[in-house]
């Protein structure tokens, strides 16, 4: 999540807010809560 936020020039909190509102969801999330974002999705958002 930190790497994704850095690539987008935003914060982890912003990514969490986007997830809560459904604006942008991680490609997958582990049972432990680790979020993974698809590189193509990141590049499309930037």
N, C-alpha and C positions, 0 to 999 in steps of 0.2 A: 504494500500500500504506500509506503514511503517513497519507493522508487517511482511509482505511478504519479504520485502527487508532484514529485520533483520534475518529472518529464512534462507535466501539464502546467507547471508554474503555479501550483495551488497548494493547499494544505491537506493533511490527512482528515482534518475535521470537515473540510468541504466535500471530500470524497464520501465520507460517512453520511453527510447530509444528503448528497445526491442519491445515495443508496436508500436512505430512509424514505425519500420522496418518490423513489422509482425513476428518477431522471437518468440514472446510469448505474448499472449493476455490474459487479465483477463477473468474469467469465465463469469462475467457479469459486467455491469457498469450502474449506475443509471443515470437518467436525470440530476441530479446535479453534476455528474462526479465522484462519489465515485466508486472505483474499488474493486471488490471482486475476490479473487483468490481461486481456489479449492485446498483443502489441498493435495489431491492426486497429482495434478499438481506440487505443491511446492516440495513435497517429491521426485517426479520423476526428477526434475531439479537439485536438490542439489547434 
